Every structure is written in C-alpha cells, then in structure tokens.
Amino acid sequence: MKVATLRPWLLLLVMLALTVMACGFGGGDGVPRNAAAATVVVNSSTADWITAAAAAFNEQEIESADGQQAYINPIISAETGNAIVQMQNGAMPDMWIPDDGVWTEIAADQGVAGFGDDCVSVATSPLVIGMWEDVARSLGWPGRDLGWLDVGSVAADPSAWQYFSGGQYGESLRLSHTHPGLSATGANTLLALVQSAESKTDAVTPTDISQPIVQASVGAFESAVSWFSQETNGLAREMFNRGADFLGAGVMYESDAVIHGNGQIVPIYPLEGTFVATHPACINANSSAEARVTARLFRDFLLSDEGQALAAQYGLRSADGELSGPWLSAENSVDPDQPAIIFDAPTVESIYAVQELWRSARKPINLVMLLDSSGSMDGDKIENMISAAAAFVTQMGDEDYLTIVEFYTEPYVIVNHEQVGPSRSEIINTIRALQAGGDTALYDAVALASSVIAGTTSPETSNAMVVLTDGQDTSSISNFDQTLIDKARANGTSLFTIAYGRDAEQVILEQLALAGNGRFYLGTEASIADIYDEMSAAFGGSVGIGR
C-alpha cells in the first residue's frame, strides 16, 4: 500500500521533543520542570479513556524510585495502521496502545521495532456490528441472532432488504467499516467474514483466504459498503449524528456503539463469532530509561481499580473481560454472555492476505472529480490542488473509473470515464497541465458531472462525485435548486464537496454533501492534501500499511 501523508501528530511530537531538549521539561508545554515525561499514542476507541486517565495520573504527581515526577504528555489518537505509518516517518512514542498484540509484529515487519517485548492488556472490547435498533428489529433481532454473513447477504440484495425493512431506510442497507490499511477494525472485519465463511474459530491462513467461497462472502459484504472510515470512534459518531438513512450499520467495538449510540445503536454480536480487542499497552524499548519508567507507572495506573473504573465509564470491559459501569448494561443491549464464540487472534500473514483480498473484492468506484481552474485559483491554490488531486489518483484502485471535469467559464470533460489502472500516468499528466483563468461555472459543472454519471452508472461500481471550488458561481446557465440537487444525487451518487477557502459557496456545498450522503470539507492551501488523503481512504484508496 502507499504510505499515507504525514499527520499533524508527528509535528506535535517533534515540537514536544524540541521543547524537552531546550527547556528540561519546563515552560509552556505544561510539563512540570524536571519531570520525567512520556508520550502515548492510542487507538481511537481508547483515546477518551486514556486522555482522562492521563489527567488523573498527572494530578496525583506520582514519583518514580529516583524521586522524579512521572508525567504523561501528550496523548495522541491514531488508528493502529496509521500509527505505524507515522512511526515509519520517525514519530516514536514511549507507549503505544494498538488494538491487538499482532500489530506490534506488523510494525516490526514494517521496520518499526521496539514495541513487541513489553505489552500488557489494559482493557478489552468485542468487535460488533453496530446497528440502529429499529433496523436491527426489522431484521428480526433480538429474537433472531444475526451474523456477519446474514448482514452481508441482506446488504448485497436490495430486494431482500426491501422485504425486511419495508423501504423505511433507503433502497439498500448502507454499511461501513474502517479502512483495513489504517485501522485494525477494518482488517478484522474482513477476517471475521473469512472465519465465518470457513466456519473456523482458530486463526485462518492465507490458504483459507484464497478459497472461492471466502472471496464470494467478502465480495458480497464489500459490495454494500458505502464508504470507509479512517477511525472506529469517528465511524460511530458520524453514524449516530447522520441517522439511519446515511448508515444502517457499521462495524465497531462494543464500547463505541454504547458510548456514541445513545441507546439507539445496538451492538450485534455476530452468531458465527467475533474478535475481542485486548488493547495492549506496549512500552517502547528504545525510549529513554526515564520515559520507560513513567510509561510503566502509567500502565500500572490504568490497571489499578481507579483506572479500570474509569475505563468502564467509557464503555470498555476490564482487562480481564469483566463488565461494570453504566454503559455496559442491558439498557444498552449489552450482553455479558457475549461474544459466545471468540476467534483466535490473526497472524501477520493473514492480515496481509486479507488486505490483498480486499483490494480485489471491494466495489470499484465510478468517480467524477470536478476541479475549479477559474482565475481566482491562480498561484499556490491551483498548484496545491493539482498536487493533492494527483496524489489521490495515485492511490486509486486499478479497477476504479475516473472522469475529470475542469470548470472555469464553462465546464469541460478532460478525462472521460477512464479505468485508472491502464491510464494512471496520462490522467496525472492531464491534471498537472491545468492552468487558472476565467470565471466560475460551478452549477453547470455539477450538472455535466451528473449527466456523466447517469451515462456510466453500473451495478458493478459505486458512483461518487468530488466537487472542489474556491469561489461563487459567476457564469452558469444552470441554477442551484432542488432539480440540480436531485440530479446530482441520482443513481446512488455520494457527493463529497470541498470549499477551498473562505470565498467558496460553503452553504451550497454543505447542502450538496448532506443530500448526497457524503462529506463536506472546508479546505485551505495547507490542508487540501490531507483532505484528499482522507477522501482516498473513504473510497478505499491505497493508503496505510500492507504489502
């Protein structure tokens, strides 16, 4: 897989290190003078707990044996695959809490050593299918147990979905999980499908993953996935905020479902079995002696009665798998007897193999990218847009299709429904040739892109439109009205919009994204590369880790 762009937390760690060297842990970063500080990187599902625990730990002013105060700063949230990418780029924390121990082995295989020898589980949480309660009941839950293959088959068959749902929640069951190159839950979703198709509880092998029945099961599930989230916690939050029409079900941890579902998203424990995250706190063997001591003291605090009680407040089971606290209760549909079947932890090779299967099994996208090349884009704006769009195309799948509409005084199709694999270099060269000039025909560009999708839509692909503009429409014949919105979101098209700077038509772009079950981004010259990188993940682009 391609390496993701450098994330802001790398800069944060570098700045912290410079402050430590210059000031002896004193001054504006909040670390007490002469304290022994340690940095911690955590997966998104434990981030809120670890942040609260660090604050409680720091308040107690715990001292090491040599009398130094132990201090945790900062807490940085990064999904497991993304964390490995950042560590490859030099951002090495003193403690890392991935989802499972196998990810320390993957890190070592990717050239990031030092985390595999001193790991202790600090909390657990089963992987579940978070589903709106009304949606789950329409499928027969709780009287009927649901499984990975059940949900995948219903999602892949719109007629079956209509039968069960009565058409209340859209034409199909919209699913989501995290990107398997960035997040452990994404990789484990795919592995759970393999385990289920093979009817196995012990770890599957690359040979198992290559079986036709497995590939069919993964393909059926992935055909219904509308987008891929970068983080598990964010998936749960967005699912709740945007409702059942946006997303009927998402794969997440039990803790994410109960904390962010507000009693309306229930954890479905798949009948075939599932994985349980052990959230190991791993000490970096290459950190300084003082930082390692602080990290171990903090891990001891996480495992103390106080730390475990705090974990329960964030929907996590204890390190021993015990349930307590207000969230892990029957009122939130949490079952203490579940999961009844737990899959064995995967191997490094099985994770690589299932990532490879996913790249071929995921549904290709039919994407129309709208790029504003009007006069107001002149200078750094268009240069940064060109660079980000070219990187996006680099990360697209070989089987994806791409149309590019350049728009200024009028819109023009400059790449016409090309399959990316055979045409990648030519497409990138076309993007790099863009020049700024003229007015802005945004609405006409959206209308043209909608017509392109209507003429190229296929059951074998997912339709999407990405719209970037930095200004107001100044030359369109079309109007922005409900007719244009309906045309843009027709054929199940997901709409992603970017307001590139303060002068862009933010309200209109937000309205388009909301209507098209997509996302709106407010971009700047500094952030545009990260926005395209995030969209690449959403479309299943080649980001994160893997072979």
C-alpha positions in Angstrom: 0.0 0.0 0.0 1.0 3.6 -0.5 2.2 5.4 2.6 -0.2 8.0 4.0 0.7 11.7 4.2 2.4 12.9 7.4 -0.1 13.6 10.1 -0.2 16.6 12.5 0.7 14.5 15.5 4.1 13.9 14.1 4.7 17.6 14.1 3.3 17.7 17.7 5.8 15.1 18.8 8.7 16.8 17.2 7.7 20.1 18.8 7.4 18.4 22.2 10.9 16.8 21.8 12.4 20.2 20.9 10.8 21.7 23.9 12.1 18.9 26.2 15.6 19.3 24.9 15.5 23.1 25.2 13.7 23.6 28.5 14.3 20.4 30.6 10.5 19.7 30.5 9.7 23.2 31.9 7.7 26.0 30.4 4.8 26.5 28.0 4.1 22.8 27.1 2.6 22.3 30.6 5.2 19.6 31.7 6.4 20.3 35.2 10.1 21.2 35.4 12.4 18.2 35.9 9.5 15.7 35.4 10.1 12.5 33.5 7.6 12.8 30.6 6.3 10.1 28.4 4.3 10.3 25.2 1.5 7.9 24.4 -0.2 7.0 21.1 -3.6 5.2 21.4 -6.2 3.8 19.0 -9.3 6.0 18.7 -11.6 3.7 20.7 -9.5 4.1 23.9 -8.4 7.7 23.3 -11.1 9.3 25.5 -10.4 6.9 28.4 -6.6 7.3 28.2 -6.8 11.1 28.0 -9.0 11.1 31.1 -6.7 8.6 32.8 -3.6 10.7 32.0 -5.2 13.8 33.5 -6.0 11.8 36.7 -2.5 10.3 36.7 -0.8 13.7 36.3 -2.9 15.2 39.1 -1.6 12.6 41.6 2.0 13.7 41.0 3.3 10.1 41.2 7.1 9.8 41.6 9.5 7.2 40.3 12.0 5.5 42.6 14.6 8.2 42.0 12.1 10.9 43.0 11.2 12.3 39.6 7.6 13.1 38.9 6.1 10.9 36.2 4.1 12.9 33.7 2.2 11.8 30.6 2.2 14.3 27.7 0.7 14.3 25.2 -2.0 11.7 24.4 -2.3 11.3 20.6 -5.0 9.4 18.9 -4.1 7.4 15.8 -5.6 4.2 14.4 -3.3 1.3 14.5 -2.3 1.2 10.8 -2.0 4.9 10.6 0.2 4.9 13.8 2.6 2.5 12.1 2.9 4.9 9.1 3.7 7.8 11.4 6.3 5.7 13.3 7.9 4.8 10.0 8.2 8.6 9.5 10.0 9.0 12.8 7.3 9.8 15.3 8.2 7.2 18.1 6.1 7.4 21.3 7.1 6.0 24.6 3.9 3.9 24.9 1.7 2.6 22.1 -1.8 1.1 22.7 -2.8 -0.7 19.5 -6.0 -2.8 19.2 -4.1 -6.2 19.5 -0.6 -7.5 20.0 -0.3 -8.8 16.4 0.0 -5.1 15.3 3.4 -4.9 17.1 4.5 -7.8 14.9 3.2 -6.0 11.8 5.0 -2.8 13.0 8.3 -4.8 13.3 7.7 -6.3 9.8 7.3 -2.7 8.5 10.6 -1.6 10.1 9.2 -0.2 13.4 10.9 -2.2 16.2 10.8 -1.9 20.0 7.2 -2.5 20.9 6.7 -6.3 21.0 8.5 -7.3 24.2 6.7 -5.4 26.9 2.9 -5.4 26.3 0.1 -5.8 28.8 -3.6 -5.7 28.1 -5.3 -2.7 29.8 -8.9 -3.1 28.6 -11.0 -5.3 26.3 -13.9 -4.8 23.9 -15.5 -7.2 21.4 -15.9 -6.3 17.7 -19.6 -5.9 17.0 -21.9 -4.8 14.2 -23.3 -1.5 15.5 -26.8 -1.2 14.1 -29.7 1.2 14.6 -32.2 -0.6 16.9 -35.1 -0.1 14.5 -33.0 -1.5 11.7 -32.0 -4.5 13.8 -35.6 -5.2 14.8 -36.6 -5.1 11.1 -34.2 -8.0 10.6 -35.7 -10.0 13.4 -33.3 -9.0 16.3 -33.3 -9.8 19.2 -35.4 -12.9 18.7 -33.2 -13.9 15.7 -29.5 -14.0 16.1 -27.7 -12.1 13.3 -24.3 -12.9 11.8 -21.7 -11.5 9.6 -22.9 -13.4 6.6 -26.6 -12.5 7.3 -25.9 -8.8 7.3 -23.7 -9.1 4.2 -26.3 -11.0 2.2 -29.1 -8.6 3.1 -27.0 -5.6 2.3 -26.0 -7.1 -1.1 -29.6 -7.9 -2.0 -31.8 -4.8 -2.2 -34.9 -6.9 -2.8 -34.3 -8.8 0.5 -33.6 -5.5 2.3 -36.9 -4.1 1.0 -38.7 -7.2 2.2 -37.3 -6.8 5.7 -37.2 -3.0 6.1 -40.4 -2.2 4.2 -38.4 0.6 2.4 -38.1 2.7 5.6 -34.4 3.2 5.4 -33.5 3.6 1.8 -33.2 1.4 -1.2 -30.4 -0.7 0.4 -28.8 -1.4 3.7 -25.8 1.0 3.9 -22.8 -0.5 5.6 -19.4 0.9 6.7 -16.3 -0.2 8.3 -12.8 1.3 8.7 -10.1 1.2 6.1 -8.2 -2.1 6.6 -4.8 -0.4 5.9 -5.4 2.3 8.5 -7.4 0.6 11.2 -7.4 -2.8 12.9 -11.2 -3.0 12.9 -11.2 -2.8 9.2 -8.8 -5.7 8.8 -10.7 -7.7 11.5 -14.0 -7.1 9.7 -12.6 -8.9 6.7 -11.0 -11.6 8.7 -14.3 -12.2 10.6 -16.0 -12.7 7.2 -13.3 -15.2 6.3 -13.7 -17.0 9.7 -17.5 -17.2 9.2 -17.3 -18.4 5.6 -14.8 -21.1 6.7 -16.7 -21.9 9.9 -13.4 -21.7 11.8 -12.6 -20.2 15.2 -8.8 -20.8 15.1 -6.8 -18.3 13.1 -7.4 -18.5 9.3 -4.4 -18.9 6.9 -3.7 -17.2 3.6 -4.8 -20.5 2.0 -8.2 -20.2 3.7 -8.4 -16.6 2.5 -7.8 -17.7 -1.1 -10.9 -20.0 -1.2 -13.7 -19.1 -3.7 -16.4 -19.2 -1.0 -14.4 -16.8 1.1 -13.9 -14.4 -1.8 -17.6 -14.5 -2.6 -18.6 -13.8 1.0 -16.1 -10.9 1.3 -17.2 -9.5 -2.1 -20.9 -9.6 -1.1 -20.3 -7.7 2.1 -18.0 -5.2 0.5 -20.4 -4.5 -2.3 -22.7 -2.9 0.2 -20.1 -0.7 1.9 -20.8 2.9 1.1 -17.5 4.4 2.4 -14.5 3.5 4.6 -13.9 5.5 7.8 -10.4 6.4 8.9 -11.1 5.6 12.6 -13.5 3.4 14.5 -14.6 6.0 17.0 -15.3 8.5 14.2 -17.4 6.0 12.4 -19.7 5.5 15.4 -20.0 9.2 16.0 -20.8 10.0 12.4 -23.3 7.1 12.1 -25.2 8.5 15.1 -25.1 12.1 14.0 -26.3 11.5 10.5 -29.0 8.9 11.0 -30.1 5.5 9.6 -30.6 6.8 6.1 -26.9 7.7 6.0 -25.7 4.4 7.6 -27.7 1.5 8.8 -24.9 -0.5 10.3 -21.2 -0.1 10.9 -18.5 -2.4 12.3 -17.1 -1.0 15.5 -16.2 -2.0 19.1 -18.9 -2.6 21.7 -17.6 0.5 23.5 -18.1 2.7 20.5 -21.6 1.5 20.0 -22.8 2.1 23.5 -20.9 5.4 24.1 -21.9 7.1 20.8 -25.1 5.2 20.0 -27.1 6.9 22.9 -29.2 3.8 23.3 -30.3 3.9 19.7 -27.4 2.0 18.2 -27.2 -1.6 19.5 -24.2 -3.9 19.5 -25.0 -7.0 17.4 -22.8 -9.9 18.5 -22.4 -12.0 15.3 -23.6 -15.6 15.7 -20.6 -17.0 13.9 -18.2 -15.4 16.4 -16.0 -12.3 16.5 -12.7 -10.8 17.7 -12.0 -9.2 21.0 -9.6 -6.3 21.2 -7.1 -6.6 24.1 -5.8 -3.0 23.8 -2.2 -3.8 25.0 -0.1 -1.0 26.4 3.3 -1.5 24.9 6.5 0.2 26.1 9.0 1.4 23.6 12.2 -0.5 24.4 14.2 2.3 22.6 12.9 5.1 24.7 15.0 6.7 27.5 15.1 4.9 30.8 13.1 7.7 32.5 10.4 7.6 29.8 10.0 3.8 30.2 9.7 4.1 33.9 7.0 6.8 33.5 5.2 4.7 30.9 5.2 1.6 33.2 3.9 3.7 36.1 1.1 4.9 33.9 0.3 1.4 32.8 0.1 0.3 36.4 -2.4 3.2 37.0 -4.5 2.0 34.0 -4.7 -1.4 35.6 -5.5 -0.1 39.1 -9.0 -0.1 40.4 -9.2 3.6 39.7 -8.0 3.2 36.1 -10.3 0.2 35.4 -13.3 2.0 36.9 -12.5 4.9 34.6 -12.3 2.6 31.6 -15.8 1.3 32.4 -17.1 4.9 32.2 -16.0 4.9 28.6 -17.8 1.6 27.7 -14.7 -0.6 27.9 -14.6 -4.0 29.6 -11.8 -4.6 32.0 -8.5 -6.2 31.1 -10.0 -9.4 32.5 -13.1 -9.1 30.4 -15.4 -8.0 33.3 -18.4 -5.7 32.7 -19.2 -2.8 35.0 -20.3 0.8 34.9 -23.4 2.5 33.5 -22.8 1.8 29.8 -22.2 -2.0 29.8 -25.8 -2.8 30.8 -28.9 -4.4 29.4 -30.4 -0.9 28.9 -27.8 -0.5 26.1 -28.4 -4.1 24.8 -25.0 -5.2 26.1 -25.0 -9.0 26.8 -22.4 -10.2 29.4 -22.6 -13.7 27.9 -21.5 -12.4 24.5 -19.5 -13.0 22.5 -20.2 -16.7 22.9 -17.6 -17.5 20.2 -14.3 -15.7 20.1 -11.9 -16.0 17.1 -8.3 -16.6 17.7 -6.0 -13.6 17.1 -4.9 -13.3 13.5 -1.4 -13.7 12.2 0.7 -11.1 10.4 0.4 -13.1 7.1 -3.4 -13.5 7.4 -3.8 -9.7 7.8 -1.6 -9.0 4.7 -3.5 -11.7 2.8 -6.9 -10.3 3.7 -5.8 -6.8 2.8 -4.8 -8.1 -0.6 -8.2 -9.9 -1.0 -10.0 -6.6 0.0 -8.3 -4.7 -2.8 -9.8 -7.0 -5.3 -13.1 -7.6 -3.6 -14.1 -4.0 -2.8 -16.6 -2.5 -5.2 -14.8 -0.2 -7.7 -15.9 3.4 -7.8 -17.1 5.4 -10.7 -15.8 8.8 -9.7 -16.3 12.2 -11.3 -13.9 14.7 -10.0 -14.7 18.4 -10.5 -11.7 20.8 -10.4 -12.1 24.6 -10.3 -9.5 26.2 -12.6 -11.0 29.7 -12.6 -8.9 32.8 -12.3 -9.2 33.1 -8.6 -7.4 29.7 -8.3 -4.1 31.2 -9.7 -0.9 30.7 -7.8 -0.5 28.4 -4.8 -4.2 27.4 -4.8 -4.1 25.6 -8.1 -0.6 24.2 -7.5 -1.7 22.7 -4.2 -4.9 21.4 -5.7 -3.0 19.8 -8.6 -0.6 18.1 -6.2 -3.3 16.8 -4.0 -5.5 15.6 -6.9 -2.6 13.8 -8.5 -1.7 12.0 -5.2 -5.4 11.0 -4.9 -5.2 9.4 -8.4 -2.0 7.6 -7.4 -3.9 6.0 -4.6 -7.0 4.9 -6.6 -7.5 1.3 -7.4 -6.7 -0.1 -10.8 -10.3 -1.2 -11.4 -11.7 2.3 -10.5 -13.1 4.6 -13.2 -12.4 8.3 -13.2 -13.9 11.2 -15.1 -12.4 14.7 -14.6 -14.5 17.8 -15.2 -12.4 21.0 -15.3 -14.5 24.1 -14.9 -13.9 27.8 -15.3 -16.2 30.0 -17.6 -17.6 26.7 -18.8 -17.2 23.1 -17.7 -15.2 20.6 -19.9 -14.6 16.9 -19.6 -10.8 16.5 -19.8 -10.7 12.8 -18.7 -13.7 10.7 -19.9 -14.5 7.6 -17.8 -11.1 6.1 -17.9 -10.2 2.9 -16.0 -7.4 4.1 -13.7 -5.0 1.2 -13.9 -4.1 1.4 -17.6 -4.4 5.3 -17.7 -3.0 6.4 -14.4 0.1 8.3 -15.8 -1.9 10.0 -18.5 -4.6 11.1 -16.0 -2.0 12.6 -13.7 -0.3 14.4 -16.6 -3.7 15.9 -17.6 -4.2 17.1 -14.0 -0.7 18.6 -13.9 -1.4 20.6 -17.1 -4.3 22.6 -15.5 -3.9 26.4 -15.6 -6.0 29.1 -13.9 -8.2 31.6 -15.8 -11.7 32.7 -16.5 -15.0 32.8 -14.5 -16.6 30.0 -12.4 -19.4 27.8 -13.8 -19.9 25.6 -10.7 -23.6 24.7 -11.2 -23.1 23.8 -14.9 -20.1 21.6 -13.8 -22.3 19.8 -11.3 -25.0 19.3 -14.0 -22.4 18.0 -16.5 -20.9 15.6 -13.9 -24.4 14.3 -13.1 -25.0 13.5 -16.7 -21.7 11.7 -17.0 -22.6 9.5 -14.0 -26.1 8.8 -15.5 -24.4 7.6 -18.7 -21.8 5.5 -17.0 -23.5 4.0 -13.9 -23.3 0.3 -13.5 -24.3 -2.2 -10.8 -20.7 -3.3 -10.6 -19.5 0.2 -9.4 -20.3 2.8 -6.8 -20.9 6.3 -8.0 -19.3 9.3 -6.4 -18.7 12.9 -7.2 -16.0 15.2 -5.7 -16.5 18.9 -6.1 -13.8 21.5 -5.3 -14.3 25.2 -5.8 -12.8 28.4 -4.2 -15.5 30.9 -5.2 -19.0 31.8 -6.1 -20.7 30.7 -9.3 -20.4 33.5 -11.8 -21.2 32.1 -15.2 -23.5 29.1 -15.1 -26.7 28.7 -17.1 -28.0 26.2 -14.6 -29.5 27.2 -11.2 -28.8 25.8 -7.9 -32.2 24.3 -6.9 -33.8 21.1 -5.9 -33.7 19.9 -9.5 -29.9 20.2 -9.6 -29.6 18.5 -6.2 -31.8 15.6 -7.2 -29.8 15.2 -10.5 -26.5 15.2 -8.6 -27.5 12.6 -6.1 -29.3 10.3 -8.6 -28.0 6.8 -9.2 -26.9 6.5 -5.6 -24.2 9.0 -6.1 -22.3 10.0 -2.9 -21.3 13.7 -3.0 -18.1 15.0 -1.5 -17.6 18.7 -1.6 -14.6 21.0 -0.7 -15.0 24.7 -0.1 -11.4 25.8 -0.9 -11.1 29.0 1.1 -13.4 31.4 2.7 -14.9 32.8 -0.5 -16.4 29.5 -1.7 -20.1 28.8 -1.6 -19.9 26.9 1.7 -23.7 26.7 2.4 -24.4 25.3 -1.1 -21.5 22.8 -0.9 -22.6 21.6 2.6 -26.2 21.2 1.2 -24.9 19.1 -1.7 -22.8 16.8 0.6 -25.7 16.3 3.0 -28.2 15.5 0.3 -25.7 13.0 -1.3 -24.8 11.1 1.9 -21.2 12.3 1.5 -19.0 14.8 3.4 -18.3 18.5 3.3 -14.7 19.8 3.8 -13.6 23.3 4.5 -10.2 23.4 2.9 -7.2 25.7 2.9 -3.9 25.6 0.9 -2.3 24.0 3.9 -5.0 21.3 4.5 -6.0 20.4 0.9 -3.5 17.5 0.7 -4.9 15.9 3.9 -8.5 16.3 2.7 -7.8 14.4 -0.5 -5.9 11.8 1.5 -9.0 11.4 3.8 -11.2 11.1 0.7 -8.9 8.5 -0.7 -9.4 6.4 2.4 -13.1 6.9 2.2 -13.1 5.5 -1.3 -10.8 2.6 -0.4 -7.7 4.0 -1.8 -4.2 2.5 -1.3 -3.3 4.2 2.0 -1.9 3.0 5.3 0.1 -0.2 5.7 0.2 -3.5 3.9 2.3 -5.3 1.3 
